[in-house]
Amino acid sequence: MFSILPQSSPCHQFLFWSKTRWIMEAYTNLMENVYTLEDTLVGYVFNQLVWCGHLQHTGFDFESCPVWSTCPHHPVYSLWRQASQHFAETACGNITVLLNGSIHSAFNRKSMFGNVELNSLNLGMVEYVNIKVVSNLQGPFIESCGRGSVAELIQILQSRGFKWTCTDNDLILKMLQCIQSPQDPSCQTCSSSLLQTQGSPPTGL
């Protein structure tokens, strides 16, 4: 299937994510020039589709399949592992990695990103790995660019020769969160700061 349907995204527009679906979808909807695995043809067709075989007869079971962790040869896991590898192997230019700073092990070596995609990145094709750590508006604030498993990711990138940047609570991501939860106290504070900035006279006048 992957040989029949080869597909790659434009350079500088690859987005990898782990445990951040809740903000990833809003981010990609806003940033039209950003592509995830789910935006490829294979990713679009199989996104959130679960299936397995029957023990008693032929055909597919779409209702009572075991979770990935209980079945080492789960067909859905096998497909996404192969799709993730293909996606990462074609990544080029500046790529973005979106991680959840409100959980322990924001970077998990056993995750699809940590176990498959990271290992499949091509040093000769990827110019920068731009890490964005986003936390829930009210926390907990467990991990950041210099703390926890994110620091481990940075060490791995450095050891393999990748150039990198890391940002905590990117402004665009914070704005997207506030659109979803405009009454959150942290959003009110951010809004007041922006209004004060807009109302201030230009410097030098």
MDTraj code that builds the backbone (N, CA, C; nanometers):
import mdtraj as md
import numpy as np

residues = "MET PHE SER ILE LEU PRO GLN SER SER PRO CYS HIS GLN PHE LEU PHE TRP SER LYS THR ARG TRP ILE MET GLU ALA TYR THR ASN LEU MET GLU ASN VAL TYR THR LEU GLU ASP THR LEU VAL GLY TYR VAL PHE ASN GLN LEU VAL TRP CYS GLY HIS LEU GLN HIS THR GLY PHE ASP PHE GLU SER CYS PRO VAL TRP SER THR CYS PRO HIS HIS PRO VAL TYR SER LEU TRP ARG GLN ALA SER GLN HIS PHE ALA GLU THR ALA CYS GLY ASN ILE THR VAL LEU LEU ASN GLY SER ILE HIS SER ALA PHE ASN ARG LYS SER MET PHE GLY ASN VAL GLU LEU ASN SER LEU ASN LEU GLY MET VAL GLU TYR VAL ASN ILE LYS VAL VAL SER ASN LEU GLN GLY PRO PHE ILE GLU SER CYS GLY ARG GLY SER VAL ALA GLU LEU ILE GLN ILE LEU GLN SER ARG GLY PHE LYS TRP THR CYS THR ASP ASN ASP LEU ILE LEU LYS MET LEU GLN CYS ILE GLN SER PRO GLN ASP PRO SER CYS GLN THR CYS SER SER SER LEU LEU GLN THR GLN GLY SER PRO PRO THR GLY LEU".split()
xyz = np.array([
    [0.0822, -0.1208, 0.0000],
    [0.0000, 0.0000, 0.0000],
    [0.0858, 0.1262, 0.0000],
    [0.1921, 0.1282, 0.0796],
    [0.2769, 0.2470, 0.0866],
    [0.3570, 0.2670, -0.0424],
    [0.3864, 0.1565, -0.1116],
    [0.4561, 0.1671, -0.2394],
    [0.3644, 0.2239, -0.3469],
    [0.2360, 0.1891, -0.3381],
    [0.1390, 0.2367, -0.4366],
    [0.1019, 0.3817, -0.4108],
    [0.1028, 0.4222, -0.2824],
    [0.0575, 0.5568, -0.2446],
    [0.1704, 0.6377, -0.1824],
    [0.2798, 0.6593, -0.2536],
    [0.3870, 0.7426, -0.1953],
    [0.3401, 0.8870, -0.1854],
    [0.3708, 0.9506, -0.0737],
    [0.3261, 1.0880, -0.0525],
    [0.4188, 1.1588, 0.0444],
    [0.4515, 1.2836, 0.0156],
    [0.5336, 1.3630, 0.1054],
    [0.4786, 1.5046, 0.1095],
    [0.5108, 1.5773, 0.2155],
    [0.4667, 1.7153, 0.2325],
    [0.5795, 1.8100, 0.1946],
    [0.5474, 1.9379, 0.1676],
    [0.6519, 2.0353, 0.1342],
    [0.7489, 2.0543, 0.2507],
    [0.8731, 2.0850, 0.2195],
    [0.9727, 2.1080, 0.3238],
    [0.9316, 2.2251, 0.4127],
    [0.9785, 2.2252, 0.5365],
    [0.9530, 2.3279, 0.6378],
    [0.8104, 2.3237, 0.6924],
    [0.7321, 2.2206, 0.6581],
    [0.5918, 2.2195, 0.6979],
    [0.5506, 2.0906, 0.7699],
    [0.6460, 2.0140, 0.8161],
    [0.6158, 1.8889, 0.8863],
    [0.5926, 1.9158, 1.0348],
    [0.4845, 1.8597, 1.0869],
    [0.4536, 1.8715, 1.2301],
    [0.4400, 1.7320, 1.2901],
    [0.5218, 1.7046, 1.3937],
    [0.5119, 1.5806, 1.4697],
    [0.4535, 1.6150, 1.6074],
    [0.3771, 1.5236, 1.6640],
    [0.3126, 1.5537, 1.7917],
    [0.3022, 1.4269, 1.8761],
    [0.2925, 1.4483, 2.0069],
    [0.2765, 1.3373, 2.0998],
    [0.1939, 1.3829, 2.2196],
    [0.0810, 1.3172, 2.2419],
    [-0.0100, 1.3488, 2.3529],
    [-0.0609, 1.4938, 2.3474],
    [-0.0757, 1.5477, 2.2271],
    [-0.1227, 1.6862, 2.2130],
    [-0.2317, 1.6982, 2.1062],
    [-0.3057, 1.5911, 2.0823],
    [-0.4115, 1.5972, 1.9808],
    [-0.5093, 1.7103, 2.0114],
    [-0.5337, 1.7360, 2.1403],
    [-0.6303, 1.8367, 2.1838],
    [-0.5968, 1.9768, 2.1330],
    [-0.4707, 2.0067, 2.1075],
    [-0.4321, 2.1379, 2.0563],
    [-0.3760, 2.1279, 1.9150],
    [-0.3275, 2.0108, 1.8770],
    [-0.2692, 1.9919, 1.7432],
    [-0.3691, 2.0212, 1.6335],
    [-0.4926, 1.9722, 1.6484],
    [-0.5922, 1.9899, 1.5443],
    [-0.6282, 2.1373, 1.5261],
    [-0.6394, 2.2118, 1.6353],
    [-0.6670, 2.3554, 1.6251],
    [-0.5493, 2.4278, 1.5612],
    [-0.4288, 2.3871, 1.5949],
    [-0.3075, 2.4501, 1.5409],
    [-0.2963, 2.4285, 1.3903],
    [-0.3194, 2.3060, 1.3447],
    [-0.3092, 2.2779, 1.2017],
    [-0.4231, 2.3430, 1.1230],
    [-0.5390, 2.3589, 1.1847],
    [-0.6488, 2.4283, 1.1172],
    [-0.6162, 2.5762, 1.0973],
    [-0.5436, 2.6330, 1.1927],
    [-0.5063, 2.7740, 1.1827],
    [-0.3874, 2.7931, 1.0892],
    [-0.2851, 2.7102, 1.1050],
    [-0.1639, 2.7203, 1.0246],
    [-0.1797, 2.6333, 0.9004],
    [-0.2253, 2.6911, 0.7924],
    [-0.2592, 2.6136, 0.6738],
    [-0.1371, 2.5494, 0.6078],
    [-0.0187, 2.5969, 0.6404],
    [0.1024, 2.5447, 0.5769],
    [0.1749, 2.4440, 0.6666],
    [0.0997, 2.3785, 0.7558],
    [0.1565, 2.2784, 0.8452],
    [0.0865, 2.1454, 0.8198],
    [0.1650, 2.0387, 0.8097],
    [0.1096, 1.9081, 0.7773],
    [0.1532, 1.8036, 0.8797],
    [0.0578, 1.7217, 0.9216],
    [0.0862, 1.6096, 1.0104],
    [0.0681, 1.4800, 0.9326],
    [0.1006, 1.3702, 0.9971],
    [0.0797, 1.2395, 0.9351],
    [-0.0662, 1.2204, 0.8975],
    [-0.1562, 1.2755, 0.9797],
    [-0.2994, 1.2615, 0.9533],
    [-0.3433, 1.3349, 0.8272],
    [-0.2610, 1.4253, 0.7762],
    [-0.2948, 1.4992, 0.6547],
    [-0.2530, 1.4260, 0.5277],
    [-0.1737, 1.3202, 0.5407],
    [-0.1387, 1.2402, 0.4243],
    [-0.2592, 1.1545, 0.3868],
    [-0.2559, 1.0957, 0.2669],
    [-0.3703, 1.0161, 0.2217],
    [-0.3936, 0.8964, 0.3129],
    [-0.2863, 0.8245, 0.3451],
    [-0.3003, 0.7084, 0.4337],
    [-0.3483, 0.7520, 0.5711],
    [-0.2912, 0.8611, 0.6233],
    [-0.3319, 0.9102, 0.7541],
    [-0.4764, 0.9533, 0.7578],
    [-0.5223, 1.0174, 0.6503],
    [-0.6607, 1.0639, 0.6435],
    [-0.7582, 0.9461, 0.6390],
    [-0.7249, 0.8444, 0.5607],
    [-0.8138, 0.7303, 0.5442],
    [-0.8266, 0.6505, 0.6737],
    [-0.7152, 0.6319, 0.7464],
    [-0.7161, 0.5427, 0.8618],
    [-0.7212, 0.6152, 0.9957],
    [-0.7302, 0.7473, 0.9965],
    [-0.7293, 0.8228, 1.1209],
    [-0.8427, 0.7804, 1.2137],
    [-0.8063, 0.7344, 1.3347],
    [-0.8987, 0.6924, 1.4404],
    [-0.9868, 0.5740, 1.4001],
    [-0.9452, 0.5020, 1.2961],
    [-1.0167, 0.3799, 1.2580],
    [-0.9491, 0.2599, 1.3241],
    [-1.0270, 0.1790, 1.3921],
    [-0.9743, 0.0611, 1.4611],
    [-1.0369, -0.0640, 1.3993],
    [-0.9545, -0.1635, 1.3711],
    [-1.0048, -0.2882, 1.3163],
    [-0.9115, -0.4026, 1.3561],
    [-0.9620, -0.5228, 1.3427],
    [-0.8820, -0.6430, 1.3670],
    [-0.9532, -0.7592, 1.3000],
    [-0.8950, -0.8776, 1.3066],
    [-0.9566, -0.9944, 1.2449],
    [-1.0463, -1.0692, 1.3415],
    [-1.1243, -1.1625, 1.2878],
    [-1.2087, -1.2498, 1.3685],
    [-1.1409, -1.3844, 1.3880],
    [-1.1594, -1.4426, 1.5040],
    [-1.1054, -1.5760, 1.5277],
    [-1.1932, -1.6847, 1.4662],
    [-1.3223, -1.6577, 1.4541],
    [-1.4154, -1.7607, 1.4102],
    [-1.4455, -1.7575, 1.2606],
    [-1.4289, -1.6436, 1.1962],
    [-1.4614, -1.6353, 1.0532],
    [-1.3787, -1.5247, 0.9889],
    [-1.3830, -1.5177, 0.8583],
    [-1.3064, -1.4172, 0.7854],
    [-1.3754, -1.2814, 0.7938],
    [-1.3051, -1.1781, 0.7527],
    [-1.3610, -1.0437, 0.7577],
    [-1.3004, -0.9616, 0.8699],
    [-1.3456, -0.8391, 0.8815],
    [-1.2898, -0.7466, 0.9799],
    [-1.3847, -0.7268, 1.0971],
    [-1.3260, -0.7028, 1.2111],
    [-1.3996, -0.6684, 1.3318],
    [-1.3704, -0.5220, 1.3635],
    [-1.4727, -0.4388, 1.3672],
    [-1.4546, -0.2966, 1.3941],
    [-1.5068, -0.2562, 1.5323],
    [-1.5483, -0.3542, 1.6131],
    [-1.6168, -0.3200, 1.7372],
    [-1.5509, -0.3750, 1.8633],
    [-1.4850, -0.4885, 1.8574],
    [-1.4353, -0.5511, 1.9805],
    [-1.2873, -0.5860, 1.9702],
    [-1.2079, -0.4951, 1.9194],
    [-1.0651, -0.5209, 1.9017],
    [-0.9878, -0.4913, 2.0302],
    [-0.8804, -0.5647, 2.0565],
    [-0.7986, -0.5373, 2.1755],
    [-0.7205, -0.4079, 2.1577],
    [-0.6811, -0.3481, 2.2679],
    [-0.5993, -0.2271, 2.2603],
    [-0.4580, -0.2657, 2.2182],
    [-0.3825, -0.1676, 2.1701],
    [-0.2492, -0.1947, 2.1180],
    [-0.1608, -0.2671, 2.2187],
    [-0.1652, -0.2229, 2.3442],
    [-0.0710, -0.2737, 2.4440],
    [-0.0909, -0.4216, 2.4753],
    [-0.2075, -0.4789, 2.4445],
    [-0.2340, -0.6195, 2.4750],
    [-0.2054, -0.7113, 2.3569],
    [-0.1682, -0.6527, 2.2441],
    [-0.1495, -0.7339, 2.1239],
    [-0.0247, -0.6868, 2.0503],
    [0.0870, -0.7616, 2.0603],
    [0.2131, -0.7159, 2.0013],
    [0.2108, -0.7009, 1.8492],
    [0.1166, -0.7697, 1.7824],
    [0.1089, -0.7604, 1.6369],
    [-0.0251, -0.6997, 1.5933],
    [-0.0703, -0.6024, 1.6680],
    [-0.1972, -0.5366, 1.6374],
    [-0.1898, -0.4740, 1.4984],
    [-0.2875, -0.4994, 1.4104],
    [-0.2807, -0.4468, 1.2736],
    [-0.2821, -0.2945, 1.2669],
    [-0.3557, -0.2306, 1.3556],
    [-0.3607, -0.0841, 1.3533],
    [-0.2256, -0.0260, 1.3931],
    [-0.1649, -0.0836, 1.4968],
    [-0.0320, -0.0380, 1.5382],
    [0.0693, -0.0601, 1.4269],
    [0.0631, -0.1737, 1.3617],
    [0.1563, -0.2041, 1.2527],
    [0.1439, -0.1028, 1.1396],
    [0.0204, -0.0678, 1.1047],
    [0.0005, 0.0297, 0.9977],
    [0.0554, 0.1663, 1.0361],
    [0.0230, 0.2127, 1.1577],
    [0.0671, 0.3460, 1.1978],
    [0.2179, 0.3512, 1.2179],
    [0.2769, 0.2421, 1.2582],
    [0.4218, 0.2382, 1.2709],
    [0.4875, 0.2560, 1.1340],
    [0.4362, 0.1853, 1.0343],
    [0.4915, 0.1976, 0.8996],
    [0.4651, 0.3363, 0.8426],
    [0.3445, 0.3886, 0.8648],
    [0.3103, 0.5220, 0.8150],
    [0.3972, 0.6287, 0.8808],
    [0.4206, 0.6152, 1.0103],
    [0.5039, 0.7114, 1.0835],
    [0.6466, 0.7098, 1.0312],
    [0.6978, 0.5907, 1.0032],
    [0.8339, 0.5803, 0.9513],
    [0.8458, 0.6479, 0.8158],
    [0.7500, 0.6241, 0.7273],
    [0.7525, 0.6869, 0.5953],
    [0.7438, 0.8385, 0.6065],
    [0.6561, 0.8859, 0.6945],
    [0.6370, 1.0295, 0.7115],
    [0.7652, 1.0957, 0.7601],
    [0.8306, 1.0353, 0.8585],
    [0.9530, 1.0921, 0.9146],
    [1.0684, 1.0855, 0.8156],
    [1.0759, 0.9796, 0.7383],
    [1.1849, 0.9651, 0.6419],
    [1.1801, 1.0717, 0.5328],
    [1.0620, 1.1266, 0.5056],
    [1.0494, 1.2291, 0.4022],
    [1.0553, 1.3707, 0.4589],
    [1.0632, 1.3847, 0.5927],
    [1.0658, 1.5171, 0.6558],
    [1.1893, 1.5940, 0.6113],
    [1.1704, 1.7229, 0.5827],
    [1.2821, 1.8043, 0.5364],
    [1.2639, 1.9495, 0.5802],
    [1.3747, 2.0221, 0.5838],
    [1.3700, 2.1625, 0.6249],
    [1.3539, 2.1766, 0.7748],
    [1.2846, 2.2809, 0.8168],
    [1.2557, 2.3032, 0.9584],
    [1.1287, 2.2275, 0.9957],
    [1.1382, 2.1376, 1.0914],
    [1.0217, 2.0608, 1.1347],
    [0.9834, 2.1019, 1.2762],
    [0.8582, 2.0774, 1.3119],
    [0.8071, 2.1152, 1.4438],
    [0.7625, 1.9912, 1.5201],
    [0.7923, 1.9898, 1.6496],
    [0.7487, 1.8814, 1.7378],
    [0.6671, 1.9434, 1.8505],
    [0.5441, 1.8976, 1.8670],
    [0.4532, 1.9528, 1.9671],
    [0.4384, 1.8533, 2.0817],
    [0.4798, 1.8954, 2.2037],
    [0.4775, 1.8071, 2.3200],
    [0.3919, 1.8657, 2.4318],
    [0.3403, 1.7789, 2.5176],
    [0.2509, 1.8172, 2.6271],
    [0.3296, 1.8363, 2.7561],
    [0.3400, 1.9598, 2.8020],
    [0.4151, 1.9891, 2.9233],
    [0.3387, 1.9651, 3.0511],
    [0.2133, 1.9201, 3.0412],
    [0.1324, 1.8956, 3.1609],
    [0.1302, 1.7490, 3.2012],
    [0.2144, 1.6688, 3.1394],
    [0.2226, 1.5280, 3.1758],
    [0.3686, 1.4893, 3.1994],
    [0.3887, 1.3832, 3.2756],
    [0.5220, 1.3279, 3.2909],
    [0.5591, 1.2551, 3.1619],
    [0.6861, 1.2574, 3.1279],
    [0.7336, 1.1943, 3.0039],
    [0.6640, 1.2536, 2.8815],
    [0.6702, 1.3860, 2.8717],
    [0.6180, 1.4520, 2.7525],
    [0.6841, 1.3938, 2.6277],
    [0.8123, 1.3646, 2.6398],
    [0.8831, 1.2899, 2.5373],
    [0.9004, 1.1481, 2.5877],
    [0.8327, 1.0553, 2.5232],
    [0.8321, 0.9155, 2.5674],
    [0.9014, 0.8303, 2.4613],
    [1.0092, 0.7618, 2.5013],
    [1.0843, 0.6809, 2.4059],
    [1.0012, 0.5651, 2.3511],
    [0.8910, 0.5290, 2.4180],
    [0.8068, 0.4199, 2.3714],
    [0.6914, 0.4684, 2.2839],
    [0.6759, 0.5994, 2.2702],
    [0.5689, 0.6541, 2.1877],
    [0.6046, 0.6395, 2.0401],
    [0.5067, 0.6643, 1.9523],
    [0.5328, 0.6547, 1.8088],
    [0.6358, 0.7573, 1.7658],
    [0.6324, 0.8755, 1.8259],
    [0.7338, 0.9753, 1.7917],
    [0.8698, 0.9343, 1.8452],
    [0.8762, 0.8944, 1.9721],
    [1.0037, 0.8641, 2.0343],
    [1.0678, 0.7365, 1.9847],
    [0.9865, 0.6392, 1.9462],
    [1.0386, 0.5089, 1.9081],
    [1.0553, 0.4909, 1.7579],
    [0.9747, 0.5619, 1.6789],
    [0.9758, 0.5413, 1.5336],
    [1.0172, 0.6671, 1.4582],
    [0.9432, 0.7753, 1.4783],
    [0.9647, 0.8950, 1.3963],
    [1.1001, 0.9598, 1.4235],
    [1.1371, 0.9726, 1.5498],
    [1.2656, 1.0340, 1.5830],
    [1.3805, 0.9554, 1.5210],
    [1.3729, 0.8235, 1.5265],
    [1.4789, 0.7395, 1.4722],
    [1.4836, 0.7415, 1.3193],
    [1.3741, 0.7875, 1.2563],
    [1.3663, 0.7860, 1.1101],
    [1.3992, 0.9206, 1.0462],
    [1.4235, 1.0238, 1.1273],
    [1.4584, 1.1544, 1.0717],
    [1.5954, 1.1479, 1.0053],
    [1.6068, 1.2153, 0.8915],
    [1.7304, 1.2147, 0.8131],
    [1.8089, 1.3427, 0.8411],
    [1.9259, 1.3283, 0.9001],
    [2.0084, 1.4447, 0.9347],
    [2.0418, 1.5284, 0.8122],
    [2.0565, 1.4669, 0.6979],
    [2.0897, 1.5406, 0.5767],
    [1.9734, 1.6177, 0.5185],
    [1.8521, 1.5890, 0.5641],
    [1.7326, 1.6547, 0.5098],
    [1.6693, 1.7532, 0.6072],
    [1.6835, 1.7277, 0.7371],
    [1.6208, 1.8126, 0.8392],
    [1.7192, 1.9200, 0.8834],
    [1.6795, 2.0473, 0.8701],
    [1.7673, 2.1583, 0.9060],
    [1.7570, 2.1923, 1.0548],
    [1.6347, 2.2064, 1.1045],
    [1.6120, 2.2382, 1.2457],
    [1.4953, 2.1562, 1.2978],
    [1.5044, 2.1158, 1.4235],
    [1.3925, 2.0544, 1.4940],
    [1.3428, 2.1564, 1.5952],
    [1.2257, 2.2126, 1.5703],
    [1.1691, 2.3165, 1.6564],
    [1.0684, 2.2539, 1.7533],
    [1.1077, 2.2449, 1.8793],
    [1.0231, 2.1836, 1.9816],
    [0.9340, 2.2904, 2.0438],
    [0.8041, 2.2608, 2.0547],
    [0.7109, 2.3502, 2.1220],
    [0.6451, 2.2719, 2.2356],
    [0.6665, 2.3184, 2.3582],
    [0.6077, 2.2526, 2.4756],
    [0.4874, 2.3352, 2.5199],
    [0.3697, 2.2737, 2.5216],
    [0.2478, 2.3453, 2.5595],
    [0.1847, 2.2752, 2.6793],
    [0.1466, 2.3543, 2.7796],
    [0.0827, 2.3007, 2.8997],
    [-0.0631, 2.3447, 2.9045],
    [-0.1445, 2.2747, 2.9821],
    [-0.2815, 2.3188, 3.0054],
    [-0.2796, 2.4573, 3.0689],
    [-0.3810, 2.5357, 3.0433],
    [-0.3832, 2.6739, 3.0916],
    [-0.3639, 2.6819, 3.2425],
    [-0.4258, 2.5916, 3.3170],
    [-0.4146, 2.5922, 3.4621],
    [-0.3190, 2.4837, 3.5133],
    [-0.2343, 2.4346, 3.4219],
    [-0.1375, 2.3338, 3.4621],
    [-0.1984, 2.1949, 3.4702],
    [-0.1269, 2.1035, 3.5299],
    [0.0028, 2.1225, 3.5970],
    [0.1155, 2.1514, 3.4990],
    [0.2142, 2.2275, 3.5440],
    [0.3291, 2.2632, 3.4620],
    [0.4456, 2.1720, 3.5019],
    [0.4481, 2.0558, 3.4420],
    [0.5405, 1.9508, 3.4846],
    [0.6719, 1.9562, 3.4081],
    [0.6643, 1.9695, 3.2774],
    [0.7853, 1.9660, 3.1969],
    [0.7970, 2.0906, 3.1094],
    [0.9211, 2.1235, 3.0752],
    [0.9487, 2.2407, 2.9922],
    [1.0754, 2.2139, 2.9126],
    [1.1209, 2.3140, 2.8406],
    [1.2376, 2.2962, 2.7552],
    [1.3617, 2.2533, 2.8332],
    [1.3742, 2.2977, 2.9564],
    [1.4929, 2.2642, 3.0336],
    [1.4681, 2.1649, 3.1449],
    [1.3533, 2.0985, 3.1424],
    [1.3183, 2.0122, 3.2552],
    [1.2479, 1.8859, 3.2079],
    [1.2788, 1.7752, 3.2736],
    [1.2106, 1.6496, 3.2451],
    [1.2577, 1.5833, 3.1172],
    [1.1679, 1.5105, 3.0550],
    [1.2022, 1.4310, 2.9381],
    [1.2328, 1.5160, 2.8153],
    [1.1865, 1.6409, 2.8136],
    [1.2168, 1.7293, 2.6995],
    [1.3675, 1.7528, 2.6914],
    [1.4308, 1.7665, 2.8067],
    [1.5767, 1.7813, 2.8090],
    [1.6439, 1.6565, 2.7533],
    [1.5843, 1.5407, 2.7774],
    [1.6377, 1.4156, 2.7217],
    [1.6291, 1.4171, 2.5694],
    [1.5166, 1.4640, 2.5159],
    [1.5009, 1.4753, 2.3711],
    [1.6073, 1.5665, 2.3123],
    [1.6313, 1.6789, 2.3779],
    [1.7320, 1.7733, 2.3293],
    [1.8706, 1.7089, 2.3275],
    [1.9016, 1.6311, 2.4297],
    [2.0302, 1.5624, 2.4350],
    [2.0442, 1.4631, 2.3199],
    [1.9370, 1.3928, 2.2880],
    [1.9395, 1.2968, 2.1775],
    [1.9622, 1.3692, 2.0454],
    [1.8925, 1.4804, 2.0255],
    [1.9090, 1.5576, 1.9021],
    [2.0529, 1.6070, 1.8890],
    [2.1072, 1.6590, 1.9984],
    [2.2449, 1.7080, 1.9960],
    [2.3434, 1.5957, 1.9643],
    [2.3243, 1.4791, 2.0244],
    [2.4169, 1.3682, 2.0027],
    [2.4137, 1.3180, 1.8594],
    [2.3011, 1.3389, 1.7916],
    [2.2891, 1.2936, 1.6532],
    [2.3219, 1.4024, 1.5524],
    [2.3542, 1.5218, 1.6026],
    [2.3955, 1.6296, 1.5138],
    [2.2853, 1.7186, 1.4629],
    [2.1637, 1.7056, 1.5154],
    [2.0534, 1.7908, 1.4712],
    [2.0609, 1.9284, 1.5382],
    [2.0288, 2.0325, 1.4632],
    [2.0117, 2.1648, 1.5208],
    [1.8693, 2.1737, 1.5755],
    [1.8507, 2.2517, 1.6833],
    [1.7201, 2.2527, 1.7467],
    [1.6910, 2.3873, 1.8112],
    [1.5637, 2.4121, 1.8338],
    [1.5159, 2.5226, 1.9167],
    [1.4063, 2.4656, 2.0063],
    [1.3776, 2.5337, 2.1165],
    [1.2716, 2.4877, 2.2055],
    [1.1997, 2.6086, 2.2642],
    [1.0660, 2.6024, 2.2626],
    [0.9835, 2.7136, 2.3113],
    [0.8794, 2.6612, 2.4092],
    [0.8680, 2.7278, 2.5238],
    [0.7634, 2.6948, 2.6200],
    [0.6440, 2.7867, 2.5982],
    [0.5239, 2.7290, 2.5916],
    [0.3998, 2.8073, 2.5824],
    [0.4056, 2.9097, 2.4702],
    [0.4188, 2.8599, 2.3500],
    [0.4178, 2.9426, 2.2293],
    [0.2935, 3.0320, 2.2281],
    [0.3094, 3.1574, 2.1863],
    [0.2001, 3.2544, 2.1926],
    [0.0805, 3.2112, 2.1084],
    [0.1057, 3.1581, 1.9888],
    [-0.0049, 3.1148, 1.9032],
    [-0.0821, 3.0012, 1.9701],
    [-0.0099, 2.9077, 2.0304],
    [-0.0764, 2.7979, 2.0989],
    [-0.1564, 2.8479, 2.2181],
    [-0.1019, 2.9458, 2.2891],
    [-0.1726, 3.0041, 2.4044],
    [-0.3013, 3.0732, 2.3584],
    [-0.2939, 3.1428, 2.2466],
    [-0.4135, 3.2096, 2.1936],
    [-0.5198, 3.1083, 2.1536],
    [-0.4783, 2.9967, 2.0940],
    [-0.5743, 2.8930, 2.0567],
    [-0.6412, 2.8338, 2.1799],
    [-0.5650, 2.8147, 2.2858],
    [-0.6225, 2.7648, 2.4102],
    [-0.7227, 2.8632, 2.4672],
    [-0.6907, 2.9911, 2.4578],
    [-0.7793, 3.0935, 2.5130],
    [-0.9057, 3.1096, 2.4296],
    [-0.8989, 3.0812, 2.3006],
    [-1.0189, 3.0822, 2.2178],
    [-1.1139, 2.9731, 2.2648],
    [-1.0563, 2.8585, 2.3042],
    [-1.1376, 2.7478, 2.3532],
    [-1.1877, 2.7724, 2.4952],
    [-1.1103, 2.8464, 2.5762],
    [-1.1467, 2.8727, 2.7164],
    [-1.1248, 3.0201, 2.7478],
    [-1.2066, 3.1084, 2.6890],
    [-1.1830, 3.2532, 2.7030],
    [-1.1984, 3.3062, 2.8455],
    [-1.2679, 3.2326, 2.9329],
    [-1.2897, 3.2807, 3.0690],
    [-1.1797, 3.2390, 3.1653],
    [-1.0814, 3.1658, 3.1149],
    [-0.9733, 3.1232, 3.2024],
    [-0.8973, 3.2447, 3.2532],
    [-0.8637, 3.2506, 3.3822],
    [-0.7936, 3.3667, 3.4393],
    [-0.6648, 3.4027, 3.3663],
    [-0.5897, 3.3027, 3.3231],
    [-0.4641, 3.3325, 3.2534],
    [-0.4907, 3.3997, 3.1193],
    [-0.6045, 3.3708, 3.0584],
    [-0.6402, 3.4348, 2.9323],
    [-0.6799, 3.5803, 2.9553],
    [-0.7464, 3.6065, 3.0669],
    [-0.7835, 3.7438, 3.0994],
    [-0.6583, 3.8281, 3.1212],
    [-0.5596, 3.7729, 3.1891],
    [-0.4347, 3.8444, 3.2128],
    [-0.3614, 3.8724, 3.0825],
    [-0.3584, 3.7719, 2.9946],
    [-0.2923, 3.7867, 2.8655],
    [-0.3623, 3.8916, 2.7814],
    [-0.4956, 3.8906, 2.7831],
    [-0.5725, 3.9870, 2.7055],
    [-0.5462, 4.1294, 2.7535],
    [-0.5415, 4.1496, 2.8851],
    [-0.5152, 4.2826, 2.9406],
    [-0.3767, 4.3324, 2.9006],
    [-0.2795, 4.2440, 2.9015],
    [-0.1430, 4.2821, 2.8634],
    [-0.1367, 4.3243, 2.7179],
    [-0.2084, 4.2525, 2.6317],
    [-0.2087, 4.2865, 2.4902],
    [-0.2763, 4.4206, 2.4662],
    [-0.3843, 4.4444, 2.5381],
    [-0.4551, 4.5725, 2.5229],
    [-0.3676, 4.6887, 2.5679],
    [-0.2939, 4.6709, 2.6762],
    [-0.2043, 4.7751, 2.7241],
    [-0.0929, 4.8018, 2.6239],
    [-0.0434, 4.6945, 2.5623],
    [0.0626, 4.7092, 2.4628],
    [0.0120, 4.7849, 2.3411],
    [-0.1103, 4.7527, 2.2969],
    [-0.1671, 4.8195, 2.1811],
    [-0.1958, 4.9663, 2.2097],
    [-0.2288, 4.9975, 2.3361],
    [-0.2608, 5.1342, 2.3712],
    [-0.1419, 5.2207, 2.4029],
    [-0.0245, 5.1616, 2.4127],
    [0.0969, 5.2386, 2.4468],
    [0.1493, 5.3116, 2.3254],
    [0.2024, 5.4342, 2.3419],
    [0.2581, 5.5082, 2.2284],
    [0.3855, 5.4401, 2.1784],
    [0.4153, 5.4518, 2.0499],
    [0.5384, 5.3916, 1.9961],
    [0.6613, 5.4451, 2.0676],
    [0.7574, 5.3590, 2.0888],
    [0.8810, 5.4015, 2.1550],
    [0.9559, 5.5001, 2.0675],
    [1.0224, 5.5968, 2.1309],
    [1.1022, 5.6952, 2.0565],
    [1.0254, 5.8203, 2.0208],
    [0.8913, 5.8250, 2.0545],
    [0.8138, 5.9444, 2.0240],
    [0.7948, 6.0286, 2.1504],
])
top = md.Topology()
chain = top.add_chain()
for i, resn in enumerate(residues, 1):
    res = top.add_residue(resn, chain, resSeq=i)
    for name in ("N", "CA", "C"):
        top.add_atom(name, md.element.get_by_symbol(name[0]), res)
traj = md.Trajectory(xyz[None], top)
